[in-house]
Amino acid sequence: PPEIIQKVEKPPPLCRPSVSLDQAPLECIQLMKQCWSEQPERRPTMDQIFDQFKNINKGRKTNIIDSMLRMLEQYSSNLEDLIRERTEELEIEKQKTDKLLTQMLPPSVAEALKMGTPVEPEYFEEVTLYFSDIVGFTTISAMSEPIEVVDLLNDLYTLFDAIIGAHDVYKVETIGDAYMVASGLPKRNGNRHAGEIANMSLDILSSVGTFKMRHMPEVPVRIRIGLHSG
């Protein structure tokens, strides 16, 4: 009942059951009172309770109390394992979410969103942008199955993603066959942004020269690149 809960939660006076000596062995009553101690360090552990009950039984056949304690001990152990397993699963999912966020947004923006703080717009004096698309992509798409188009873009942009990791650039997004990269943001790099993007562009051009589509390896893939600094 709520009134009992309130009395237990808010002493004084301490609210404890009254157990007469004819209702249980004296050792059991003493052990029970130890478990009610207001000081947690004075309360016996489950193992200690189990050992004391074994002494109280004096070697007699296991009774219902023993069985109950064993069940509680097993349940406690299983619960700890379950909590540990769920915690590990939660941590793995959190890492996946964090990784996805940082792929979609700058790390500083992603962190602010997770913390629930407002993201203030920033002004950048100097940046260089890179745009590219696939020459004849509409024709290639018309000659391909949808999954073949997906495989083409996945293979090509996986190749691009590996290349940009060697340069001080930030991939903004991909839309269809368009690939957009920036340098000088979200981390400012002085006047190196144009050189970083230009070197990255040359590396991408070089890699496309040997790139082959899975479903049409005989058709060369060409890309159109545009840069803008300002």
C-alpha positions in Angstrom: 0.0 0.0 0.0 1.2 3.6 -0.7 1.2 4.5 3.0 3.6 1.7 3.8 5.9 2.7 1.0 6.0 6.3 2.2 6.8 5.1 5.8 9.7 2.9 4.5 11.0 5.7 2.2 10.8 8.5 4.8 12.0 7.6 8.3 12.0 8.3 11.2 10.6 6.2 12.6 12.0 3.2 10.8 9.2 1.1 9.4 10.1 -2.6 9.8 7.9 -5.8 10.2 7.4 -7.2 13.7 8.3 -10.9 13.8 7.8 -12.8 17.1 10.1 -15.5 18.2 7.5 -18.2 17.7 7.2 -17.4 14.0 10.8 -18.2 12.9 14.1 -19.5 14.4 16.0 -16.9 16.3 19.0 -17.1 13.8 16.6 -16.4 10.9 15.1 -13.4 12.6 18.6 -12.0 13.4 19.7 -12.6 9.8 16.6 -10.9 8.6 17.3 -7.8 10.8 20.8 -7.7 9.4 19.4 -7.4 5.9 17.3 -4.4 7.1 20.3 -2.5 8.2 20.3 1.2 7.2 24.0 1.0 6.4 24.4 -1.0 3.2 27.9 -2.3 4.1 26.4 -4.0 7.1 23.9 -6.0 5.0 25.1 -9.5 4.2 25.6 -10.5 0.6 23.6 -13.3 -1.1 26.5 -15.7 -0.7 26.8 -14.8 3.0 23.0 -15.3 3.5 23.3 -18.7 1.7 26.1 -19.8 4.0 24.3 -18.7 7.1 21.2 -20.6 6.1 23.4 -23.7 5.6 24.7 -23.3 9.1 21.2 -22.8 10.5 20.1 -26.0 8.7 23.1 -27.8 10.3 23.5 -30.2 7.4 19.8 -31.1 7.2 18.3 -31.8 3.8 17.9 -28.6 1.6 14.6 -26.9 2.5 12.5 -24.4 0.6 14.6 -21.5 1.9 17.7 -23.0 0.3 15.9 -23.6 -2.9 14.6 -20.0 -2.9 18.0 -18.6 -2.3 19.5 -20.7 -5.1 16.8 -19.5 -7.4 17.4 -15.9 -6.5 21.2 -16.3 -6.9 20.7 -17.9 -10.3 18.2 -15.2 -11.3 20.6 -12.4 -10.2 23.4 -14.0 -12.2 21.3 -14.4 -15.3 20.0 -10.8 -14.9 23.6 -9.5 -14.8 24.5 -11.4 -17.9 21.4 -10.1 -19.7 22.1 -6.5 -18.7 25.8 -6.8 -19.8 24.7 -8.3 -23.1 22.0 -5.5 -23.7 24.5 -2.9 -22.7 27.0 -4.2 -25.3 24.3 -4.3 -28.0 23.3 -0.7 -27.1 27.0 0.5 -27.3 27.3 -1.2 -30.8 24.2 0.5 -32.0 25.4 3.8 -30.6 28.6 3.5 -32.4 26.7 2.7 -35.7 24.5 5.8 -35.1 27.6 8.0 -34.4 29.3 6.7 -37.5 26.3 7.4 -39.7 25.9 10.9 -38.2 29.5 11.8 -38.9 29.1 10.5 -42.5 26.1 12.8 -43.0 27.2 15.8 -41.0 30.4 17.5 -39.8 31.5 16.0 -36.5 31.0 19.3 -34.6 27.4 19.6 -35.9 26.7 15.9 -35.1 28.0 16.3 -31.6 25.9 19.5 -31.0 22.8 17.7 -32.3 23.4 14.7 -30.0 23.8 17.1 -27.0 20.6 18.9 -27.9 22.4 22.3 -28.3 21.5 24.7 -31.1 23.9 24.7 -34.2 25.0 28.2 -35.0 25.7 28.9 -38.7 29.3 29.7 -39.5 30.8 32.0 -42.1 33.9 30.8 -44.0 36.1 33.4 -45.8 37.9 30.9 -48.0 36.8 27.5 -49.3 37.1 25.5 -52.5 34.3 23.3 -53.7 34.5 20.3 -56.0 31.6 18.9 -58.1 31.6 16.0 -60.5 29.2 13.9 -62.4 29.3 11.0 -64.9 29.3 11.9 -68.6 26.4 10.2 -70.3 24.9 9.0 -67.0 21.3 9.2 -68.4 22.2 7.0 -71.4 24.1 4.5 -69.1 21.1 4.3 -66.8 18.7 3.7 -69.7 20.8 0.7 -70.8 21.1 -0.7 -67.3 18.9 -2.4 -64.7 18.3 -0.4 -61.5 20.5 -2.6 -59.4 23.3 -2.3 -62.0 23.1 1.5 -61.6 23.3 1.2 -57.8 26.3 -1.1 -58.1 28.0 1.4 -60.5 27.5 4.4 -58.2 28.5 2.3 -55.1 31.7 1.1 -56.8 32.7 4.5 -58.1 32.0 6.4 -54.9 33.7 3.8 -52.8 36.7 4.4 -55.0 36.3 8.2 -54.5 35.9 7.9 -50.8 39.2 6.0 -50.5 41.0 8.7 -52.4 39.7 11.7 -50.5 40.9 10.2 -47.3 44.5 11.2 -48.3 43.5 14.9 -48.7 42.4 17.6 -46.3 38.8 17.7 -47.7 35.3 17.0 -46.5 32.7 15.1 -48.5 29.5 17.1 -48.4 27.1 14.7 -50.2 26.3 12.6 -53.2 23.1 13.2 -55.2 22.5 10.6 -58.0 25.7 10.7 -60.1 26.9 14.1 -58.5 29.7 14.0 -56.0 30.4 17.1 -53.9 33.5 17.8 -51.8 34.8 20.9 -50.0 38.1 22.0 -48.5 38.6 24.7 -45.9 35.5 23.6 -44.0 34.4 22.5 -41.4 38.1 22.9 -40.4 39.8 25.9 -41.8 43.1 25.3 -43.5 44.3 28.8 -44.5 45.0 29.0 -48.2 45.6 25.3 -48.8 42.0 24.5 -49.8 42.5 25.1 -53.6 45.6 22.9 -53.7 44.0 20.1 -51.7 40.9 20.0 -54.0 43.1 20.2 -57.2 45.3 17.4 -56.1 42.3 15.3 -55.1 40.7 15.9 -58.5 43.8 14.7 -60.3 43.9 11.6 -58.2 40.2 10.9 -59.0 40.8 11.5 -62.7 43.7 9.0 -62.6 41.6 6.4 -60.9 38.6 6.7 -63.2 40.9 5.9 -66.1 41.2 2.3 -65.0 37.6 2.0 -63.5 35.3 -0.6 -65.1 31.6 -1.1 -64.8 30.6 -4.6 -63.7 27.8 -5.0 -66.2 29.4 -3.1 -69.1 33.2 -3.4 -68.7 33.8 -2.4 -72.4 32.2 1.0 -71.9 34.6 3.6 -70.6 33.5 5.7 -67.6 34.3 9.5 -67.9 33.5 12.1 -65.3 33.1 15.9 -65.6 34.7 17.9 -62.8 34.1 21.5 -61.8 35.9 23.5 -59.1 35.1 26.8 -57.4 37.1 28.8 -54.9 35.8 31.8 -53.0 
